Amino acid sequence: MKRILRFYILSVLLAFSISANSTNLSPVPIDTNWNQLPVILGRIQAPTFPNRDFNIVSFGAPTNGTTIATTFIQKAIDSCSSVGGGRVIVPAGTFVTGALTLKSNVNLHVSAGATLKFSTATTNYLPVVLTRFEGIECYNYSPFIYSYGAQNIALTGSGTLNGQASNTNWWAWKTSLQATQDDTLLNHEGQDGTPVDQRIFGSGHQLRPVFVQFYNSQNILIDSITIINSPMYELNPVLSQNITIQNVNINSLGPNNDGCDPECCKDVLIYNCTFSTGDDCIAVKSGRNNDGRRVNVPSQYVVIENCNMQNGHGAVTMGSECSGGISNVYTQNCSMSSPNLSSILRFKTNSVRGGIIQNIFMRNCTIGNIAGDILDVDMYYQEGDIGTFTPIIRDIEMDSLTSSGCPNVWSVDAYQRSPLTDIKIIGCNFNNAATTGTLTNVSRLQVYNSFINNNIPLIPAPFSGFTEAESYSNKSSWGWSNVTTGFNGNGYMEFADTINYIEWTVNKPQDEIDTLNIRYANADTINKPCTILVNGTNAREFVFAPTQSNWSAEKKNITLYNGMNTIRLVSLSNKPGAYIDQFSLNLSPAVLEQSDTIVLCPSDNILFTSGKEGNYTWQWQINTDTGYTNISDNSIYSGTSADTLHFTNPPTSWYGNKYRCMIINASDTNYSNQFVLKFATNWTGTVNTAWENPANWACGTLPDTDTDVIINSGTPYYPIVNNNTSCRSINLSPPASINVMQGIKLTLTGK
């Protein structure tokens, strides 16, 4: 009994990878990026202080909460330092002050119940000191708490530092004409190399000071304080080393109110802090443009642990002042959640900034509902691509991140000449993500075991074809990469061992023989086994031959059945699998009989498959009047001594040719099923119209004396035969019909 099939084409593009040129791979690569972390943490040691206390009230600080106490507090600090150090105690109560300068071996301790209120009168932050404004060195208003060249300093206690900034004072400078002019002037001076001691701002200018800035200092501790209402950055250590910032609570939503900005610093620990900020929660920096290159000191070895990021532009940000370079930033075990948090891992730079940002790692972070992207990379930030200092961003890793909701997983806008390079995303699950996002100029992105919306593999979109891959796939372990060059589209995938597979479902109206087309690479020197399972049953076994990272094509016939079919590609061996670039399932009109009779359009790419792969010898044969004889490759045949026989444009006069494969191994000889070659075409006309129009036939060509005609019962329209014509046979399923005009002959030439 013949089973009639209609003509379909379904294309599915998948990719799958771990890495190139390697054997014995595991589904997730061994992560060595964090091996340095214990060494870095071992170097970061909080300073200790002599057991001496200096109470600011004892030095005359007014306790009424309104009279300026700057002179008295500074006297306590100076006295403490002069005798070898200790604690300067701010007791419970409210004290108003201007700029304070910490000295070596001093711990400024703001006690529980104490508040240091910082005056809004700008004269209380004079004389000017050497500082930075947005990464450019200058002399400006003093930071509220400042040090220069100090060692062993601390700012501790559970009290509050209140900068009293608001839209009526410091924050208003963000948009003032004077501030705009000052910012432009300082940028020009930095670009032109104006000597720093000639870059004088302060009185008469409106460049805002930061809250806490320890400059060119080392052995620093900031512990347990609360900071609110800062003019600008809250914590901004510069050119400093061995810094511990822990248990700090920052709540300041003004403009440019970054929570913690280590700049040109080495060995920094930011631990168990809470950030709710008007800009980036944490931004690692290293100087701006030419002035940053003049100083040329990177930020490196920054560790961020157990922090809580709430409101902010970026939870953890690199830049945009990054001209001196940023490297080795480790973030782990953090909570990041707020509808006002714009991104999680953020990179800001451009070709005026330049600099190299590399080795940025984040793992084991829990992300709630946020307003923007998990990964945000912008090489067109502010000035855009107008400079000659091409930035480099490379070696980024996100491991075991989970999120409850975000518009996009990633937004990457890099340069073609300097793509974002070597990114790994491992074991992440981004739920309620509207899209994966966009990737512009990315090189060597690898994704392992990561998903969006619980079970959809994290595959770059809108790259061509990957939408289909997501909708047809349900797999245990994924790796997406674009490391091995030469792939189609924008990546590929690899199944690395027996637990990895590619699986999708497809619904069929009847039984079919379909052709699975696979584009693959095998960078190993040995065959990589693969099995095709259909509904859990072994449908084909084959091997991917070594290609040494060159891409090759393979075609396999598989039988699908009426109803829903689950198709799985799996490596049933512990050897790693090949790289799968893309595959498609071509569904052609066919008739399946027990002898494997194949009916195809004359121009279709026809394959007969022996069903055996491995350590065999194959010889295809044709059944002539005297029995089966061997065939050889020619312009129509190829693969006559391989497991699969390919036909290229066989003539329809070959209708009825019978083929089989002789399969030989060391011990015996077997034969495949017999294949009978037939040609057929389906009527696909959408109106009752002419038989003589090729557009009405599935094959795009008119039937001839060696072509069967198939008109299915579900076809609502019929051909009208206007001229004498012939075909081999007609399979007409009621109520389908043909209208042969009066006086016209339709001749059937075969059975």
C-alpha positions in Angstrom: 0.0 0.0 0.0 1.3 3.4 -1.0 1.4 6.3 1.5 1.1 9.7 -0.3 3.3 12.5 1.0 3.0 16.2 0.3 6.0 18.5 -0.4 7.4 20.6 2.5 10.7 22.3 3.3 11.7 23.1 6.9 15.0 24.7 7.6 16.5 24.7 11.1 19.8 26.4 11.9 21.6 25.4 15.1 25.0 26.0 16.6 26.8 24.1 19.4 30.3 24.5 20.8 32.7 24.2 23.7 36.0 25.3 22.1 38.1 24.6 19.1 41.1 22.3 18.6 40.6 20.3 21.8 39.8 16.7 22.8 38.1 15.1 25.8 36.0 18.2 26.5 33.4 18.4 29.2 30.0 20.1 28.8 31.3 23.1 30.7 35.0 24.0 30.6 37.2 23.9 33.7 37.2 27.4 35.0 40.7 28.6 36.0 39.9 32.3 35.9 39.1 32.4 39.6 42.3 30.7 40.7 44.0 34.0 41.5 41.3 35.1 43.9 42.7 33.6 47.1 46.1 35.2 46.3 44.5 38.6 45.7 42.5 38.4 48.9 45.6 37.3 50.8 47.2 40.6 49.8 44.3 42.7 50.9 44.7 43.3 54.6 42.7 45.9 56.6 44.9 48.3 58.7 45.0 48.2 62.4 45.3 51.1 64.8 46.7 51.8 68.3 44.3 51.6 71.1 43.9 55.3 71.6 40.7 57.4 71.2 40.5 61.1 70.4 36.9 62.4 71.0 36.2 65.4 68.8 34.1 67.0 71.6 37.2 67.0 73.8 38.9 69.1 71.1 36.0 71.6 71.2 33.6 70.4 68.5 30.2 72.1 69.1 27.4 69.7 69.9 24.5 71.9 68.9 24.3 70.5 65.3 24.5 73.9 63.6 27.9 75.4 64.4 30.7 74.4 62.0 33.1 72.0 63.7 35.7 71.6 61.0 38.6 73.1 62.8 38.0 71.0 65.9 37.6 67.7 64.1 40.7 68.4 62.0 42.7 69.2 65.1 41.7 65.8 66.6 42.8 64.1 63.4 46.1 65.9 63.4 46.8 65.2 67.0 45.9 61.5 66.6 48.3 61.2 63.7 51.1 63.1 65.4 51.4 60.6 68.3 51.3 57.5 66.1 47.6 57.1 65.4 44.4 55.7 66.9 40.7 56.5 66.6 39.1 59.9 66.2 35.7 59.5 67.7 32.6 61.3 66.4 30.1 60.5 69.3 26.3 60.2 69.0 24.8 63.5 67.9 24.9 65.8 64.9 28.0 67.7 63.9 28.4 70.1 61.0 31.7 70.2 59.2 33.5 71.2 56.0 36.3 69.3 54.3 38.3 66.9 56.5 41.8 65.5 55.6 42.7 62.1 57.1 46.3 61.6 58.1 48.4 58.4 58.4 47.4 55.9 61.1 44.1 57.6 61.8 40.7 55.9 62.0 37.8 58.4 61.8 35.1 56.6 63.7 31.5 57.8 63.3 29.7 56.2 66.2 26.2 54.7 66.2 23.7 57.6 66.4 26.3 60.1 65.1 25.8 62.2 61.9 28.4 64.3 60.2 26.6 66.9 58.2 28.7 68.5 55.5 28.1 72.2 54.9 26.6 73.4 51.7 28.8 76.5 51.7 31.5 76.0 49.0 34.0 78.1 51.0 34.2 75.2 53.5 36.0 73.1 50.8 38.8 75.5 50.2 41.7 75.7 49.7 41.7 73.6 46.6 43.5 70.3 46.6 44.9 67.9 44.0 42.0 65.8 43.0 40.2 64.5 39.9 37.1 65.5 38.2 35.7 62.7 36.0 39.1 61.1 35.6 41.2 64.3 34.9 43.6 65.7 37.4 43.1 69.3 38.6 43.1 71.5 41.7 39.5 71.8 42.8 37.3 72.0 45.9 38.4 69.4 48.4 36.5 66.2 48.6 34.4 66.1 51.8 36.8 63.5 53.4 40.2 63.5 51.7 43.7 62.1 52.1 46.9 62.5 50.1 49.9 60.3 50.5 48.5 58.7 53.7 49.1 55.2 55.0 46.9 53.1 57.4 43.7 55.2 57.3 40.1 54.3 58.1 36.6 55.6 58.0 34.5 53.4 60.3 31.4 53.2 62.5 27.7 52.8 62.0 27.0 56.5 61.9 25.9 58.6 58.9 27.7 60.9 56.6 25.2 63.4 55.2 26.4 65.5 52.3 23.2 67.6 52.2 23.4 67.8 48.4 20.2 68.7 46.7 18.8 70.4 43.6 19.2 73.7 45.4 23.0 73.4 45.8 25.5 70.9 44.5 23.2 68.9 42.2 22.1 72.0 40.4 25.6 72.4 39.1 25.2 69.3 36.9 23.3 71.4 34.3 24.5 74.9 35.0 26.2 77.0 32.2 29.2 77.6 34.5 29.7 73.8 35.1 29.4 73.1 31.4 32.1 75.7 30.6 34.4 74.4 33.4 33.9 70.8 32.2 34.8 71.8 28.6 37.9 73.8 29.8 39.2 70.9 32.0 38.8 68.5 29.1 40.7 70.7 26.8 43.5 71.1 29.4 43.7 67.4 29.9 43.8 66.8 26.1 46.4 69.5 25.5 48.7 68.5 28.4 48.3 71.7 30.4 50.4 71.2 33.6 48.2 70.0 36.4 49.3 72.8 38.7 47.8 75.3 36.2 44.4 73.6 36.1 42.9 75.6 38.9 39.2 75.5 39.7 37.4 75.8 43.0 36.1 79.3 43.8 34.2 80.9 41.0 33.8 77.5 39.2 31.2 74.7 39.5 33.0 71.4 39.3 31.4 69.3 42.1 33.7 67.6 44.6 33.3 63.9 45.5 32.4 62.7 49.0 35.3 60.5 50.0 38.5 60.5 48.1 41.7 58.9 49.4 44.4 59.9 46.9 47.8 58.2 46.4 47.3 56.4 49.7 47.5 52.8 50.9 46.2 50.4 53.5 42.7 51.8 53.6 39.6 50.6 55.5 36.1 52.0 55.1 33.7 50.0 57.3 30.0 50.2 58.3 29.2 53.8 57.5 26.1 55.1 55.8 26.4 57.8 53.1 23.5 59.9 51.9 23.1 63.0 49.6 26.5 63.2 48.0 27.4 66.0 45.5 28.9 63.4 43.1 30.8 60.1 43.5 30.5 58.7 47.1 33.7 56.6 47.4 36.5 57.4 45.0 40.0 56.0 46.0 42.5 57.2 43.4 46.0 55.8 42.8 45.7 53.8 46.0 46.4 50.3 47.1 45.3 47.7 49.6 41.7 48.9 50.1 38.9 47.2 52.1 35.4 48.7 51.8 32.9 46.6 53.7 29.4 46.8 55.3 28.8 50.2 53.8 25.3 51.5 53.1 25.1 54.1 50.3 21.8 55.8 49.5 22.3 58.8 47.3 20.3 59.4 44.1 21.7 62.6 42.8 23.4 63.1 39.4 26.7 61.2 38.9 26.2 59.7 42.3 28.3 56.6 41.7 28.5 54.4 44.8 32.1 53.3 44.7 34.7 54.2 42.0 38.1 52.7 42.5 40.3 54.6 40.1 43.8 53.6 39.1 43.8 51.4 42.2 45.2 47.9 43.0 44.0 45.2 45.4 40.5 46.4 46.3 37.9 44.5 48.2 34.3 45.7 48.2 32.4 43.4 50.6 28.8 43.2 51.9 27.9 46.8 50.8 24.5 48.1 49.8 24.1 50.6 46.9 21.2 52.7 45.9 22.6 55.3 43.6 21.8 57.9 41.0 24.5 56.5 38.7 26.6 53.3 38.7 26.6 51.3 41.9 30.3 50.4 41.3 32.4 51.8 38.5 36.0 50.8 38.1 38.0 53.6 36.4 41.5 54.5 35.3 41.7 58.1 34.1 40.2 59.9 31.1 41.6 60.4 27.6 45.0 61.9 27.2 45.3 62.7 30.9 44.6 59.1 31.8 47.3 58.0 29.3 49.7 60.5 30.8 49.3 59.0 34.3 49.0 55.5 32.8 48.1 53.5 35.9 45.5 50.8 35.5 42.9 49.6 38.0 43.4 45.9 38.7 42.6 43.2 41.1 39.3 44.5 42.3 37.1 42.0 44.2 33.3 42.6 44.8 31.6 40.1 47.1 28.2 39.8 48.8 27.0 43.2 47.8 23.4 44.4 47.2 22.9 46.6 44.2 19.5 48.4 44.0 18.9 51.6 42.1 21.6 52.6 39.6 22.7 52.7 36.0 25.1 49.7 36.2 25.5 47.3 39.1 29.2 46.7 38.1 30.6 49.0 35.5 33.9 49.4 33.7 34.6 53.0 32.6 33.9 55.2 31.0 37.2 56.7 32.4 39.3 53.7 31.4 42.3 55.1 29.5 44.8 53.6 31.8 43.3 50.1 31.5 41.2 47.9 33.8 41.9 44.2 34.5 41.1 41.4 36.8 37.8 42.4 38.3 36.0 39.6 40.2 32.3 39.9 41.3 30.6 37.1 43.1 27.6 36.2 45.4 25.9 39.5 44.9 22.2 40.4 44.8 21.1 42.9 42.1 17.5 44.0 41.8 15.5 47.1 41.2 13.2 48.4 38.5 15.5 51.4 38.5 18.7 49.3 37.9 19.6 49.7 34.2 22.2 46.9 33.7 24.2 44.3 35.6 27.7 44.2 33.9 28.3 47.4 32.0 31.2 48.6 29.8 31.5 52.2 28.7 34.2 53.5 26.4 35.0 55.0 23.0 37.9 55.7 20.7 38.8 58.9 22.6 39.1 57.0 25.9 41.0 53.9 24.5 42.5 51.6 27.0 42.3 47.8 27.5 39.6 46.2 29.6 40.2 42.5 30.2 39.6 39.7 32.6 36.3 40.7 34.0 34.5 37.9 35.8 31.1 37.6 37.5 29.6 34.5 39.1 26.9 33.3 41.5 24.8 36.5 41.4 21.0 36.7 41.9 19.3 39.3 39.7 15.7 40.4 40.2 13.6 42.4 37.8 15.7 45.1 36.3 15.1 47.9 33.8 17.8 47.0 31.2 20.4 44.5 30.0 22.3 41.9 31.9 25.4 42.6 29.7 25.8 46.1 28.3 28.8 47.0 26.2 28.9 50.4 24.5 32.0 51.5 22.6 30.1 54.6 21.3 29.6 56.1 24.8 29.6 59.9 24.9 32.1 61.1 22.2 31.6 58.0 20.1 34.1 56.8 17.5 35.9 60.0 16.7 39.3 59.3 18.2 42.4 57.3 17.3 42.7 55.3 20.5 40.7 52.1 19.7 39.5 50.5 22.9 39.9 46.7 23.6 37.4 44.7 25.6 38.2 41.0 26.0 38.0 38.0 28.3 34.7 38.4 30.0 32.9 35.6 31.9 29.5 35.4 33.5 28.9 32.2 35.4 25.8 31.0 37.3 23.8 34.1 37.1 20.0 34.0 37.5 17.5 36.8 36.8 13.8 37.2 37.3 13.2 39.7 34.5 15.0 41.9 32.0 14.2 43.4 28.6 17.3 41.9 27.0 20.1 39.6 28.0 22.7 41.5 26.2 23.3 44.7 24.2 26.7 44.9 22.6 27.8 47.7 20.3 31.5 47.2 19.6 33.7 48.2 16.6 34.3 46.0 13.7 38.0 46.7 14.0 37.9 45.9 17.7 35.1 43.4 18.5 34.2 42.3 22.0 36.4 39.2 22.2 36.4 36.0 24.2 33.2 36.0 26.2 31.9 33.0 28.2 28.4 32.6 29.6 28.2 29.5 31.8 25.2 28.0 33.6 23.0 31.1 33.5 19.2 31.3 33.5 17.6 34.6 32.5 13.9 34.4 33.1 11.2 36.7 31.7 13.6 38.1 29.2 11.8 39.8 26.4 14.7 39.0 23.9 18.2 37.9 23.9 19.2 41.3 22.6 21.6 42.4 20.0 25.3 41.7 19.4 27.3 44.0 17.1 30.9 42.9 16.4 31.5 40.0 18.8 34.3 37.5 18.4 34.6 34.2 20.2 31.4 34.2 22.3 30.8 30.9 24.0 27.6 29.9 25.8 27.4 26.8 28.0 24.3 25.4 29.6 22.5 28.7 29.7 18.9 29.5 29.0 16.3 32.3 28.8 12.8 31.8 30.2 13.7 28.6 32.0 14.2 26.2 29.0 15.0 28.1 25.8 18.7 27.9 25.0 20.5 31.2 25.2 21.3 31.6 21.5 22.2 35.0 19.9 19.3 36.6 18.1 18.4 38.1 15.7 21.0 36.1 13.9 19.5 34.2 11.0 18.0 30.9 11.8 18.4 30.8 15.6 14.8 31.6 16.3 13.9 28.3 14.7 16.5 26.5 16.7 15.0 27.8 20.0 11.5 26.9 19.0 12.3 23.3 18.0 14.9 22.5 20.7 14.8 20.9 24.1 18.2 19.8 25.2 20.0 18.9 28.4 23.2 20.9 27.8 24.3 23.5 25.4 27.4 25.3 24.3 27.2 28.2 21.7 30.3 29.6 20.2 31.9 31.3 17.3 35.5 30.4 18.1 36.2 28.2 15.0 36.0 30.4 12.0 34.2 29.6 8.7 30.8 28.9 10.1 27.6 30.1 8.4 25.5 32.6 10.2 27.0 33.6 13.5 28.0 30.5 15.4 27.7 26.8 16.0 27.1 24.2 18.7 28.8 21.1 20.0 27.5 18.2 22.0 30.4 17.2 24.1 29.5 13.8 25.5 26.6 11.4 26.1 24.4 13.8 28.1 24.4 16.4 25.3 21.9 16.3 22.5 20.0 18.3 20.0 16.3 17.6 20.0 13.2 18.9 18.3 9.8 17.8 17.3 8.0 17.9 13.9 4.5 16.8 13.0 3.9 14.8 9.9 0.6 14.2 8.0 1.8 10.7 7.0 4.9 8.5 6.9 7.9 10.0 5.1 11.5 9.5 4.2 13.3 12.9 4.8 16.8 14.1 4.2 18.7 15.5 7.2 21.4 17.9 5.9 24.2 18.7 8.4 27.0 21.1 8.2 29.7 20.2 10.7 33.4 20.4 11.7 35.4 17.9 13.6 38.7 19.5 14.9 39.9 16.1 16.3 42.0 13.5 14.4 39.4 10.7 15.0 35.9 10.0 13.9 33.2 11.5 16.1 30.1 9.1 16.5 26.6 10.4 16.2 23.2 8.7 16.4 19.8 9.9 15.1 16.9 8.8 17.3 13.4 9.1 16.1 10.8 8.7 18.8 13.4 7.1 21.0 14.4 4.5 18.4 17.8 4.3 16.8 17.1 5.6 13.2 20.7 6.1 12.0 24.2 5.7 13.2 27.0 7.6 11.5 30.3 9.3 12.1 31.7 12.7 11.5 35.1 12.3 9.8 38.0 14.5 11.0 37.9 17.9 9.2 40.5 19.7 11.3 38.2 22.7 11.8 37.2 22.8 8.1 33.5 22.7 7.6 31.9 19.8 5.7 28.4 18.7 4.7 26.7 15.4 5.4 23.3 14.1 4.4 21.3 11.3 6.0 17.9 9.9 5.1 15.6 9.1 8.1 12.1 7.8 8.2 9.5 9.9 10.0 5.9 8.8 10.8 2.4 10.0 10.7 1.9 12.3 13.7 4.4 13.9 16.1 8.0 12.8 15.7 10.8 13.6 18.3 14.1 13.8 16.5 17.3 13.7 18.6 21.0 13.9 17.6 23.2 12.4 20.3 26.7 11.1 20.8 26.3 7.7 22.3 30.0 7.6 23.1 32.1 9.4 25.7 34.1 11.0 22.9 33.3 14.6 22.3 31.0 15.3 19.5 31.5 17.4 16.4 30.7 21.0 15.9 27.2 21.4 14.4 27.0 24.6 12.3 23.5 24.1 10.8 21.1 21.5 9.6 17.9 21.4 7.7 15.2 18.8 7.1 14.1 18.6 3.5 10.7 17.0 3.0 10.0 15.9 -0.5 6.9 14.2 -2.1 7.6 10.5 -1.7 6.0 7.1 -1.6 7.4 4.7 1.0 7.1 0.9 0.3 8.7 -2.0 2.1 11.4 -2.1 -0.6 12.2 1.5 0.1 10.8 2.9 -3.1 11.6 6.6 -3.4 9.5 9.0 -5.4 11.1 12.5 -5.9 10.9 15.5 -8.2 13.4 15.1 -11.1 15.6 18.0 -9.9 15.7 16.9 -6.2 19.0 16.0 -4.6 18.4 12.2 -4.1 20.2 10.1 -1.5 20.0 6.4 -0.8 21.6 5.4 2.5 22.8 1.9 3.4 22.0 2.3 7.1 25.5 1.2 8.2 28.5 3.3 9.1 31.8 2.5 10.7 34.4 0.0 9.8 32.8 -1.2 6.6 33.4 -1.2 2.9 30.4 -0.2 0.7 29.6 -0.9 -3.0 26.4 0.4 -4.6 24.8 -1.7 -7.3 22.1 -1.4 -9.9 19.7 -4.2 -10.8 19.9 -4.8 -14.6 18.2 -7.5 -16.6 20.9 -9.9 -15.6 21.0 -9.1 -11.9 22.8 -6.6 -9.7 26.1 -5.1 -11.0 28.4 -2.5 -9.4 28.2 1.1 -10.4 30.9 3.8 -10.3 30.9 7.6 -9.7 30.0 9.7 -12.7 28.2 13.0 -13.5 25.0 11.6 -11.9 26.3 9.2 -9.2 28.6 10.0 -6.3 29.3 8.0 -3.2 29.1 4.7 -5.0 31.7 3.3 -2.6 30.4 5.1 0.5 27.5 4.5 2.9 25.3 7.0 1.0 24.7 7.2 -2.7 24.0 10.6 -4.1 22.2 11.4 -7.4 22.6 14.7 -9.2 19.8 15.5 -11.7 19.0 11.9 -12.8 16.8 11.8 -15.9 13.2 10.8 -15.5 13.8 7.9 -17.9 15.6 6.2 -15.0 12.1 5.7 -13.5 12.0 2.2 -12.0 15.8 1.7 -11.6 16.5 -0.5 -8.6 19.5 -0.1 -6.3 21.1 -1.7 -3.3 24.3 -1.4 -1.3 26.7 -4.3 -0.6 28.1 -3.8 2.9 31.3 -5.7 3.6 33.3 -6.1 6.8 36.0 -8.5 7.9 33.7 -11.4 8.6 30.7 -11.2 6.2 28.8 -9.4 3.5 25.3 -7.9 3.9 23.0 -5.9 1.7 20.8 -2.9 2.3 17.2 -2.7 1.4 16.4 -2.3 -2.3 15.7 1.2 -3.4 13.4 1.9 -6.4 13.8 5.3 -8.1 10.6 6.9 -9.1 9.6 10.5 -10.0 6.4 12.2 -9.0 5.0 15.7 -8.6 2.1 17.1 -6.6 -0.6 19.4 -7.9 -0.4 22.6 -5.9 -2.6 24.9 -7.9 -4.6 27.4 -5.9 -7.4 27.8 -8.4 -9.0 25.5 -10.9 -6.6 26.2 -13.7 -4.3 24.9 -16.5 -2.4 21.6 -16.2 0.1 23.2 -18.6 1.3 25.9 -16.1 4.5 24.7 -14.3 3.8 27.0 -11.4 0.9 24.7 -10.4 3.2 21.7 -9.8 5.3 21.2 -6.6 8.4 20.4 -8.6 8.1 23.4 -10.8 8.1 21.3 -13.9 5.3 19.7 -16.0 4.7 16.0 -15.6 6.0 13.9 -18.5 5.8 10.3 -19.6 8.1 9.2 -16.7 6.5 11.2 -14.0 3.7 10.1 -11.6 1.0 12.7 -10.7 -0.3 13.0 -7.2 -3.5 14.9 -6.4 -4.3 14.7 -2.7 -7.8 14.5 -1.3 -7.1 17.8 0.6 -6.5 19.7 -2.6 -9.6 21.9 -3.2 -8.6 22.8 -6.8 -8.2 20.7 -9.9 -6.1 20.9 -13.0 -7.8 21.6 -16.3 -6.1 19.7 -19.2 -6.3 21.9 -22.3 -3.8 20.1 -24.5 -2.9 16.6 -25.3 -0.5 15.4 -22.6 1.0 12.3 -20.9 2.2 11.1 -17.5 3.2 7.8 -16.2 0.3 7.4 -13.7 -2.2 9.5 -11.6 -2.8 8.9 -7.9 -6.1 10.6 -7.4 -7.5 10.7 -3.8 -11.3 11.4 -3.8 -12.8 13.9 -3.8 -9.9 15.3 -5.8 -10.5 15.5 -9.6 -9.2 16.4 -13.0 -11.1 18.2 -15.8 -10.0 17.0 -19.3 -11.4 19.3 -21.9 -13.5 17.8 -24.7 -11.4 16.4 -27.5 -8.2 16.4 -25.4 -6.2 13.2 -24.6 -4.5 12.5 -21.2 -2.4 9.4 -21.8 -1.1 7.3 -18.9 2.1 5.5 -20.1 2.7 3.2 -17.1 1.0 1.3 -14.2 
